[in-house]
């Protein structure tokens, strides 16, 4: 009698060696699983949230690297305050887009607190959000370029860039 109770206790311990009958029963249950919208196996929400946080981290890092590349260079006798004043569009675009990315991350974080089960549709919707988040460095650069100079100067710069592109 004690032997049966001990064997039953071992069967339910994590990592315990299962008997052949237990393995066969588990295989039969897995074999009866059919794919379908209502029968999808649950995914771990923490894994999806970690991936999303990684994408946010990469986006913010790329924005900071872009800011370093467009930083003020001390050219021929220019003082640092003057160089910083000339680069203000880059800094303003960085602050605006960092604020937007931060707000979206906070909202994303708050939403994922309530996620219990992750299915295919939620993965697709999350990837769509991350698609738009990944465009933030591009929009920051675009905003920075459009904050520089007058409309005429911007148009001339665009025409000059188009001519250079067509020449190569």
C-alpha positions in Angstrom: 0.0 0.0 0.0 2.8 2.4 0.9 4.5 1.5 -2.4 1.6 2.7 -4.5 1.3 6.0 -2.6 5.1 6.6 -3.0 4.9 5.8 -6.7 2.0 8.2 -7.2 3.9 10.9 -5.4 6.9 10.4 -7.6 4.8 10.6 -10.7 3.8 14.2 -9.9 7.2 15.5 -9.0 8.7 17.9 -11.5 11.5 16.2 -13.4 10.6 12.7 -12.1 11.1 9.7 -14.4 7.7 8.8 -15.8 6.6 5.3 -16.5 6.0 4.1 -20.0 2.2 4.3 -19.5 2.5 7.9 -18.5 4.6 8.8 -21.5 2.2 7.0 -23.8 -0.8 8.9 -22.3 0.9 12.2 -22.8 1.7 11.3 -26.4 -1.9 10.4 -27.0 -3.1 13.7 -25.6 -0.6 15.6 -27.8 -1.6 13.6 -30.8 -5.2 14.6 -30.4 -4.4 18.3 -30.6 -5.6 19.9 -33.8 -4.8 23.4 -34.9 -7.6 25.9 -34.9 -8.4 29.3 -33.6 -10.1 28.1 -30.4 -7.6 25.3 -29.8 -4.3 27.1 -30.2 -1.6 26.3 -27.6 -0.9 29.1 -25.2 2.3 31.1 -25.7 4.3 32.9 -23.0 3.4 36.5 -22.8 6.7 37.4 -21.1 8.6 36.3 -24.1 6.6 38.6 -26.4 6.9 41.5 -24.0 10.7 41.0 -23.8 11.0 41.0 -27.6 9.0 44.2 -27.8 11.1 45.8 -25.1 14.2 44.9 -27.1 12.8 46.5 -30.2 12.0 49.7 -28.2 15.6 49.6 -26.9 17.1 49.3 -30.3 15.0 52.1 -31.7 16.0 54.5 -28.9 19.7 53.5 -29.3 19.5 54.2 -33.1 18.0 57.6 -32.3 20.9 58.4 -30.0 23.4 57.3 -32.5 21.8 59.4 -35.2 22.0 62.4 -32.8 25.7 61.8 -32.3 26.3 61.7 -36.0 24.5 65.0 -36.5 26.1 66.6 -33.5 27.9 70.0 -33.7 31.3 69.8 -35.2 33.7 72.5 -34.4 34.6 73.8 -37.8 37.2 76.5 -38.4 37.0 78.7 -35.4 33.3 78.3 -34.6 32.5 78.3 -30.9 30.6 75.5 -29.3 27.5 77.6 -28.4 27.2 78.7 -32.0 27.5 75.1 -33.3 24.9 73.9 -30.8 22.5 76.7 -31.8 22.9 75.6 -35.5 22.0 72.0 -34.6 18.9 72.8 -32.6 16.5 71.1 -35.1 18.3 67.7 -34.5 17.9 68.1 -30.7 14.3 69.2 -30.9 13.4 66.3 -33.2 15.2 63.9 -30.8 13.3 65.2 -27.8 9.9 65.0 -29.6 10.4 61.5 -31.0 11.9 60.2 -27.8 8.8 61.5 -25.9 6.6 59.8 -28.4 8.5 56.5 -28.3 8.5 56.7 -24.5 4.8 57.3 -24.3 4.1 54.3 -26.6 6.4 52.1 -24.6 4.6 53.1 -21.3 1.2 52.3 -22.9 2.6 49.0 -24.3 3.9 48.1 -20.9 0.6 48.9 -19.2 -1.4 46.9 -21.7 0.8 43.8 -21.4 0.1 43.7 -17.6 -3.4 42.5 -18.5 -2.4 39.9 -21.1 -3.0 36.4 -19.9 -2.9 34.4 -23.2 -1.0 35.2 -26.4 -2.5 33.9 -29.6 -1.6 34.5 -33.3 -3.8 37.6 -33.7 -2.1 39.3 -30.8 1.3 38.5 -32.1 0.4 40.0 -35.5 -1.1 43.2 -33.9 2.0 43.5 -31.7 4.3 43.2 -34.7 2.3 46.0 -36.4 2.9 48.2 -33.4 6.6 47.4 -33.5 6.6 48.1 -37.3 5.5 51.7 -36.6 7.9 52.0 -33.7 10.8 50.9 -35.9 10.1 53.9 -38.2 10.7 56.4 -35.4 14.4 57.1 -36.2 13.4 57.8 -39.8 10.7 60.2 -38.7 13.1 61.9 -36.3 15.6 62.4 -39.2 12.8 63.6 -41.4 11.5 66.0 -38.8 15.0 67.3 -38.2 15.5 68.0 -41.9 12.2 69.8 -42.2 13.0 72.0 -39.2 16.1 73.3 -41.0 15.9 76.4 -43.1 13.1 77.9 -45.1 10.8 76.1 -47.5 12.8 77.4 -50.5 16.1 76.1 -49.0 14.5 72.7 -48.3 13.2 72.5 -51.9 16.6 73.4 -53.3 18.3 70.8 -51.1 15.8 68.2 -52.3 16.4 69.1 -55.9 20.1 69.0 -55.4 19.9 65.5 -53.8 17.7 64.3 -56.6 20.2 65.4 -59.2 23.0 63.7 -57.3 21.0 60.5 -57.1 20.2 60.5 -60.8 23.9 61.2 -61.7 25.1 58.1 -59.9 
